[in-house]
Amino acid sequence: MPDDLNSHLPPAPGTESPLAGVVSFLRTLRKHWSIVVACVVLSFGATMIYSKSVRRIYQSSSMIEMNSRAPQFLDNASSSSFDVSALFIDPMEFYQTQYKIITSTPVLKAAAERVSLQTDYNYFGLTQPPEQPISAEQATAALAANVTVEPVKGSRLANIKVSDFDPKRAKRLCDAVVGAYLDQNLEAGVNSSADAVAWLAGQIDHIKTDLDQDENALYDFKQKNELPSISINDSSNMLRLEMQEYDTVLTHTRTRKAELLARRSQLAEVTADNPDAEPSSELLANPTLQSLRAQYRTAFQQKEALEAEGKGENHPLMKEAVQRVASSKAALLTEVANVEAAVVRDLAVIEKQEQAEAAMFNASRRAAVDLNMKEIEFHRLDRSREQNEKLYGLLLGRMKEADLARMMRANNLRVVEAATLPGAPIYPKVSLNIAL
């Protein structure tokens, strides 16, 4: 008896079998299998009825590529050079801006007008025209609720998706949104280029006026200061060469003057007491002086010889010798005086020549200094003219580029995949609902 009673008691903790729970669940399932089957059939049927009754939604998608800059077709240095403005463009900020522009009111309004959405009453769930016409704002708001933008991660691509109950209309609306976005982006680029052309044209007129004023000021300056038509640098070089030539000639003249002064000084040493002091250079250059000096020395030596023999002053030979010494000395001194007079005359000529050459050198130096001062002002005017000329050429080139870009209507957007007709609805998902 006690064993039978213990068999109906619950097992002690820790002594139950691991399969006890599974066995208990299977016993319950077998006992109530009809209820389980009924619940499954009921939920399956309800899901099927719900999935069949819910209106199907289709989605059409188009893939576009976005570039921060429009393609460049101008094959020149300015268009192929590095664009500094690209440094200040945040790519993420650019793409986020474009995603917002796609779903903006102007783009969706233009898309709605493309397909005449205001008169498509079926799109609004109407079977007949309403009492109040559907406004453009209402059509735009209705379209905005069905347009989404999904960027493709790690690329410049994005998918524009439009949902609708009609697959053909979904494709038509997707094409309209993409077309409106491309057209408005292109129009914005063209307007920007047109504004740039207008602004550059105004700047070019202003710079052209400044350039004309600089050229006239440069011409007036050259005419007022009597500058030659050749380059002022060439004029400065010519004056520099002229100064060098004058300096060389003046140095040579002064050297010649110093030589004449030395000759005059040496000739001044020849006196009646010292008639034999002629410099050797004068003797070599003047044969007459050399001959007279030789005669004087011969007469003087003969006189000394008679004196050595003891001949007195009253001796006939002595008187004759003294007479020869006196006459040869007088002739020698006369010739020295003539040479010295010639040196003095040459010295007077060379001094006048020196004065004239020094005056020309000083005049050339003053002209060089004056030209140097004019050169500073000339270069200032010419530098201003050159800067305005370069700026004028740069702005003119930029205006031509902007005008060509406006005429080419280059777009920085490109359709990679056009919208396709959706084959299956995206909602409801019958298979997923049934599985759940």
C-alpha positions as CSV (number, residue, x, y, z in Angstrom):
1,M,0.0,0.0,0.0
2,P,2.6,2.6,0.9
3,D,4.3,2.0,-2.5
4,D,1.1,2.7,-4.4
5,L,0.5,5.9,-2.5
6,N,4.1,7.1,-3.2
7,S,3.6,6.4,-6.9
8,H,1.0,9.2,-7.1
9,L,3.2,11.8,-5.4
10,P,5.3,14.4,-7.4
11,P,8.9,13.4,-7.8
12,A,11.4,14.9,-5.4
13,P,13.4,17.9,-6.7
14,G,16.4,17.0,-8.8
15,T,15.0,13.5,-9.5
16,E,12.8,14.2,-12.6
17,S,13.9,13.0,-16.1
18,P,15.1,15.6,-18.8
19,L,12.4,14.3,-21.3
20,A,9.6,14.7,-18.8
21,G,8.8,18.2,-20.1
22,V,8.8,17.1,-23.7
23,V,6.6,14.1,-22.9
24,S,4.2,16.3,-21.0
25,F,4.0,18.7,-24.0
26,L,3.3,15.9,-26.5
27,R,0.6,14.4,-24.2
28,T,-1.1,17.9,-24.0
29,L,-0.7,18.4,-27.8
30,R,-2.2,14.9,-28.5
31,K,-5.0,15.6,-26.1
32,H,-5.9,19.0,-27.7
33,W,-4.8,18.5,-31.3
34,S,-8.1,19.6,-32.7
35,I,-7.8,23.0,-31.1
36,V,-4.2,23.5,-32.4
37,V,-5.2,22.6,-35.9
38,A,-8.2,24.9,-35.8
39,C,-6.0,27.8,-34.6
40,V,-3.5,27.3,-37.4
41,V,-6.1,27.0,-40.1
42,L,-7.9,30.1,-38.7
43,S,-4.8,32.2,-38.6
44,F,-3.7,31.1,-42.1
45,G,-7.1,31.9,-43.5
46,A,-7.2,35.2,-41.8
47,T,-3.7,36.1,-43.1
48,M,-4.7,35.1,-46.6
49,I,-7.9,37.1,-46.4
50,Y,-6.0,40.1,-45.1
51,S,-3.3,39.9,-47.7
52,K,-5.9,39.6,-50.5
53,S,-8.0,42.5,-49.2
54,V,-5.1,44.9,-48.7
55,R,-4.4,47.1,-51.7
56,R,-1.1,46.3,-53.4
57,I,1.7,48.9,-53.5
58,Y,4.3,48.9,-56.3
59,Q,7.6,50.7,-56.3
60,S,9.7,52.0,-59.2
61,S,13.3,52.9,-58.8
62,S,15.9,54.9,-60.8
63,M,19.6,55.1,-60.0
64,I,21.5,58.4,-60.6
65,E,25.1,59.5,-60.2
66,M,26.0,62.8,-58.6
67,N,29.2,64.7,-59.1
68,S,30.2,67.8,-57.2
69,R,31.4,69.4,-60.5
70,A,30.0,69.4,-64.0
71,P,32.3,67.7,-66.6
72,Q,34.9,70.0,-68.1
73,F,35.2,70.1,-71.9
74,L,37.5,73.0,-72.4
75,D,41.0,71.7,-73.1
76,N,43.1,74.5,-71.8
77,A,45.4,75.2,-68.8
78,S,42.7,76.9,-66.8
79,S,40.1,74.2,-67.1
80,S,42.5,71.3,-66.5
81,S,44.3,73.0,-63.6
82,F,43.6,72.2,-60.0
83,D,40.3,73.6,-58.7
84,V,41.0,75.4,-55.4
85,S,37.3,75.6,-54.7
86,A,37.1,71.8,-54.5
87,L,39.1,72.1,-51.2
88,F,36.1,73.8,-49.6
89,I,33.4,71.3,-50.7
90,D,32.3,68.8,-48.1
91,P,31.3,65.7,-50.1
92,M,28.9,64.4,-47.4
93,E,27.3,67.8,-47.1
94,F,27.0,68.0,-50.9
95,Y,25.2,64.7,-51.1
96,Q,22.9,65.3,-48.2
97,T,21.9,68.6,-49.8
98,Q,21.1,66.8,-53.1
99,Y,19.0,64.2,-51.3
100,K,16.9,67.1,-49.7
101,I,16.6,68.8,-53.1
102,I,15.2,65.7,-54.7
103,T,12.3,65.6,-52.2
104,S,12.0,69.4,-52.1
105,T,8.7,71.1,-53.1
106,P,10.0,72.8,-56.3
107,V,11.2,69.4,-57.7
108,L,8.1,67.4,-56.7
109,K,5.8,70.2,-57.9
110,A,7.5,70.2,-61.3
111,A,7.3,66.4,-61.4
112,A,3.6,66.5,-60.6
113,E,3.0,69.0,-63.4
114,R,4.9,66.8,-65.8
115,V,2.3,64.0,-65.4
116,S,-0.7,66.2,-64.8
117,L,-1.1,64.7,-61.3
118,Q,-3.7,67.2,-60.3
119,T,-6.2,65.7,-62.9
120,D,-5.4,62.1,-62.1
121,Y,-8.2,61.6,-59.6
122,N,-7.6,57.8,-59.3
123,Y,-4.2,58.7,-57.6
124,F,-6.2,60.4,-54.8
125,G,-8.6,57.5,-54.5
126,L,-11.4,59.3,-56.3
127,T,-13.7,57.9,-59.0
128,Q,-15.0,61.3,-60.2
129,P,-13.8,64.9,-60.1
130,P,-14.1,66.5,-56.7
131,E,-16.1,69.7,-56.1
132,Q,-13.0,71.6,-55.4
133,P,-10.1,71.2,-57.9
134,I,-7.0,69.6,-56.6
135,S,-4.4,72.2,-56.1
136,A,-0.7,71.9,-57.0
137,E,0.2,72.0,-53.3
138,Q,-2.1,69.1,-52.6
139,A,-0.7,67.1,-55.5
140,T,2.9,67.9,-54.4
141,A,2.2,66.8,-50.8
142,A,0.6,63.6,-52.0
143,L,3.6,62.8,-54.2
144,A,6.1,63.7,-51.4
145,A,4.6,61.0,-49.2
146,N,5.5,58.4,-51.8
147,V,9.0,59.5,-52.8
148,T,12.1,58.3,-51.0
149,V,15.9,58.6,-51.7
150,E,18.2,55.8,-50.7
151,P,22.0,56.5,-51.2
152,V,24.3,53.7,-52.2
153,K,26.9,53.4,-49.5
154,G,30.4,54.2,-50.5
155,S,29.6,55.7,-53.9
156,R,28.2,58.8,-55.6
157,L,25.0,56.9,-56.5
158,A,21.5,57.1,-55.1
159,N,18.2,55.4,-55.8
160,I,15.1,57.5,-56.3
161,K,12.1,55.4,-55.4
162,V,8.4,56.2,-56.0
163,S,5.6,54.0,-54.6
164,D,2.1,53.8,-56.0
165,F,-0.9,51.4,-56.3
166,D,-0.5,51.4,-60.1
167,P,2.9,50.0,-61.3
168,K,2.8,51.9,-64.6
169,R,2.0,55.1,-62.8
170,A,4.8,54.4,-60.3
171,K,7.3,54.2,-63.2
172,R,5.8,57.3,-64.8
173,L,6.1,59.2,-61.5
174,C,9.7,58.0,-61.0
175,D,10.7,59.2,-64.4
176,A,9.0,62.5,-63.8
177,V,10.8,63.1,-60.4
178,V,14.2,62.2,-62.0
179,G,13.5,64.4,-65.0
180,A,12.4,67.4,-62.9
181,Y,15.4,67.0,-60.6
182,L,17.9,66.8,-63.6
183,D,16.2,69.8,-65.3
184,Q,16.2,72.0,-62.3
185,N,19.8,71.1,-61.5
186,L,20.8,71.9,-65.1
187,E,18.8,75.2,-65.0
188,A,20.5,76.2,-61.8
189,G,23.9,75.5,-63.4
190,V,23.0,77.5,-66.5
191,N,21.6,80.4,-64.4
192,S,24.8,80.3,-62.3
193,S,26.9,80.4,-65.5
194,A,24.8,83.3,-66.8
195,D,25.2,85.2,-63.5
196,A,28.9,84.5,-63.7
197,V,29.0,85.8,-67.3
198,A,27.1,89.0,-66.3
199,W,29.4,89.6,-63.3
200,L,32.5,89.0,-65.3
201,A,31.4,91.3,-68.0
202,G,30.9,94.1,-65.4
203,Q,34.4,93.4,-64.0
204,I,35.9,93.3,-67.4
205,D,34.5,96.8,-68.3
206,H,35.9,98.1,-65.0
207,I,39.3,96.6,-65.6
208,K,39.3,97.8,-69.2
209,T,38.7,101.3,-68.0
210,D,41.6,101.0,-65.5
211,L,43.8,99.5,-68.2
212,D,43.1,102.4,-70.6
213,Q,43.9,104.9,-67.9
214,D,47.2,103.2,-67.1
215,E,48.2,103.1,-70.7
216,N,47.4,106.8,-71.2
217,A,49.2,107.7,-68.0
218,L,52.3,105.7,-69.2
219,Y,52.1,107.5,-72.6
220,D,51.8,110.9,-71.0
221,F,54.7,110.2,-68.6
222,K,57.0,109.2,-71.4
223,Q,56.0,112.2,-73.5
224,K,56.3,114.7,-70.6
225,N,59.8,113.4,-69.6
226,E,60.9,113.0,-73.2
227,L,61.7,109.4,-72.8
228,P,62.8,107.6,-76.0
229,S,60.4,105.1,-77.7
230,I,62.8,102.3,-76.8
231,S,62.6,100.5,-73.5
232,I,63.6,102.6,-70.5
233,N,65.9,99.7,-69.5
234,D,67.7,100.1,-72.8
235,S,68.0,103.8,-72.2
236,S,69.4,103.2,-68.8
237,N,72.0,100.7,-70.2
238,M,73.0,103.2,-72.9
239,L,73.6,105.9,-70.3
240,R,75.6,103.5,-68.2
241,L,77.8,102.6,-71.2
242,E,78.1,106.3,-72.0
243,M,79.2,107.1,-68.4
244,Q,81.8,104.3,-68.6
245,E,83.2,105.7,-71.8
246,Y,83.4,109.3,-70.4
247,D,85.0,108.0,-67.3
248,T,87.6,106.1,-69.3
249,V,88.4,109.1,-71.5
250,L,88.5,111.5,-68.5
251,T,90.9,109.1,-66.7
252,H,93.2,109.0,-69.7
253,T,93.1,112.8,-69.9
254,R,93.9,113.2,-66.3
255,T,96.7,110.7,-66.6
256,R,98.1,112.8,-69.5
257,K,97.8,115.9,-67.4
258,A,99.7,114.4,-64.6
259,E,102.5,113.4,-67.0
260,L,102.6,117.0,-68.3
261,L,102.8,118.4,-64.8
262,A,105.6,116.1,-64.0
263,R,107.5,117.2,-67.1
264,R,107.0,120.8,-66.3
265,S,108.2,120.2,-62.8
266,Q,111.4,118.5,-64.0
267,L,112.0,121.1,-66.6
268,A,111.7,123.8,-64.0
269,E,114.7,122.3,-62.2
270,V,116.9,123.3,-65.2
271,T,118.3,126.7,-64.3
272,A,121.3,128.8,-65.3
273,D,123.1,127.4,-62.3
274,N,122.2,123.9,-63.2
275,P,121.8,123.7,-67.0
276,D,122.7,120.0,-67.1
277,A,119.6,118.8,-65.1
278,E,117.4,117.7,-68.1
279,P,115.6,114.4,-67.5
280,S,116.7,111.5,-69.7
281,S,113.1,111.2,-71.0
282,E,113.3,114.7,-72.5
283,L,116.7,114.0,-74.0
284,L,115.5,110.8,-75.6
285,A,112.4,112.5,-77.0
286,N,114.3,115.7,-78.3
287,P,117.5,115.1,-80.4
288,T,118.1,118.9,-80.5
289,L,118.1,119.2,-76.8
290,Q,120.4,116.1,-76.6
291,S,122.8,117.7,-79.1
292,L,122.9,121.1,-77.3
293,R,123.5,119.3,-74.0
294,A,126.4,117.4,-75.5
295,Q,127.9,120.7,-76.8
296,Y,127.5,122.3,-73.4
297,R,129.2,119.4,-71.7
298,T,132.0,119.4,-74.2
299,A,132.6,123.1,-73.9
300,F,132.5,122.9,-70.1
301,Q,134.9,120.0,-70.0
302,Q,137.3,121.9,-72.3
303,K,137.1,124.9,-69.9
304,E,137.9,122.6,-66.9
305,A,140.8,121.1,-68.8
306,L,142.3,124.6,-69.5
307,E,141.8,125.5,-65.9
308,A,143.6,122.4,-64.9
309,E,146.5,123.4,-67.1
310,G,146.7,126.6,-65.2
311,K,145.4,128.8,-67.9
312,G,144.1,132.1,-66.4
313,E,141.0,134.0,-67.3
314,N,142.9,136.4,-69.6
315,H,144.4,133.5,-71.6
316,P,143.1,133.6,-75.2
317,L,142.2,129.8,-75.1
318,M,140.4,130.3,-71.7
319,K,138.5,133.3,-73.1
320,E,137.5,131.2,-76.1
321,A,136.4,128.3,-73.9
322,V,134.4,130.5,-71.6
323,Q,132.7,132.0,-74.7
324,R,131.8,128.5,-76.0
325,V,130.4,127.5,-72.6
326,A,128.3,130.6,-72.4
327,S,127.0,130.3,-75.9
328,S,126.2,126.5,-75.6
329,K,124.6,127.1,-72.2
330,A,122.4,129.9,-73.6
331,A,121.4,127.7,-76.5
332,L,120.6,124.8,-74.1
333,L,118.6,127.0,-71.7
334,T,116.7,128.5,-74.7
335,E,115.8,125.0,-75.9
336,V,114.7,124.0,-72.4
337,A,112.6,127.1,-72.2
338,N,111.0,126.3,-75.6
339,V,110.2,122.7,-74.4
340,E,108.8,124.0,-71.2
341,A,106.7,126.5,-73.0
342,A,105.4,123.7,-75.3
343,V,104.6,121.6,-72.1
344,V,102.7,124.6,-70.6
345,R,100.7,125.0,-73.8
346,D,99.9,121.3,-73.9
347,L,99.0,121.5,-70.2
348,A,96.6,124.4,-70.9
349,V,95.0,122.4,-73.7
350,I,94.7,119.2,-71.6
351,E,93.1,121.2,-68.7
352,K,90.4,122.5,-71.0
353,Q,89.9,119.1,-72.4
354,E,89.7,117.7,-68.9
355,Q,87.1,120.3,-68.0
356,A,85.0,119.5,-71.0
357,E,85.2,115.8,-70.4
358,A,84.4,116.2,-66.7
359,A,81.4,118.3,-67.7
360,M,80.1,115.6,-70.1
361,F,80.7,113.0,-67.5
362,N,78.8,115.0,-64.8
363,A,76.0,115.7,-67.3
364,S,75.8,112.0,-68.1
365,R,75.7,111.1,-64.4
366,R,73.0,113.7,-63.7
367,A,71.0,112.3,-66.6
368,A,71.5,108.8,-65.3
369,V,70.3,109.9,-61.8
370,D,67.3,111.7,-63.3
371,L,66.5,108.7,-65.5
372,N,66.8,106.4,-62.4
373,M,64.2,108.5,-60.6
374,K,62.0,108.5,-63.7
375,E,62.6,104.8,-64.1
376,I,61.1,104.2,-60.6
377,E,57.9,106.0,-61.5
378,F,57.9,104.5,-65.0
379,H,58.1,100.9,-63.6
380,R,55.3,101.8,-61.1
381,L,53.0,102.9,-63.9
382,D,54.1,100.0,-66.1
383,R,53.6,97.5,-63.3
384,S,50.0,98.7,-62.7
385,R,49.3,98.5,-66.4
386,E,50.8,95.0,-66.6
387,Q,48.7,93.8,-63.7
388,N,45.5,95.2,-65.1
389,E,46.4,93.7,-68.5
390,K,46.9,90.2,-67.0
391,L,43.7,90.6,-64.9
392,Y,41.8,91.7,-68.0
393,G,43.1,88.7,-70.0
394,L,42.2,86.3,-67.1
395,L,38.7,87.7,-66.7
396,L,38.1,87.6,-70.4
397,G,39.2,84.0,-70.6
398,R,37.0,83.1,-67.6
399,M,34.0,84.8,-69.1
400,K,34.5,82.9,-72.4
401,E,34.7,79.6,-70.4
402,A,31.5,80.5,-68.4
403,D,29.7,81.4,-71.6
404,L,30.7,78.2,-73.3
405,A,29.7,76.2,-70.2
406,R,26.3,78.0,-70.3
407,M,25.8,77.1,-74.0
408,M,27.0,73.5,-73.6
409,R,24.5,73.0,-70.7
410,A,26.8,70.4,-69.0
411,N,25.1,68.6,-66.1
412,N,26.8,67.1,-63.1
413,L,24.1,64.5,-62.7
414,R,23.7,61.3,-64.8
415,V,21.0,58.6,-64.9
416,V,22.8,55.3,-64.4
417,E,19.6,53.1,-64.4
418,A,16.3,54.4,-65.7
419,A,13.1,53.6,-63.9
420,T,11.7,50.1,-64.6
421,L,8.2,48.8,-64.5
422,P,7.8,47.0,-61.1
423,G,6.9,43.3,-61.5
424,A,5.8,42.5,-58.0
425,P,4.3,44.6,-55.2
426,I,6.4,45.6,-52.2
427,Y,3.3,45.5,-50.0
428,P,1.7,43.4,-48.7
429,K,4.3,40.7,-48.4
430,V,2.0,37.6,-48.6
431,S,4.7,35.0,-48.1
432,L,6.2,36.7,-45.0
433,N,2.7,37.3,-43.5
434,I,1.8,33.6,-43.9
435,A,5.1,32.5,-42.5
436,L,4.6,34.7,-39.5
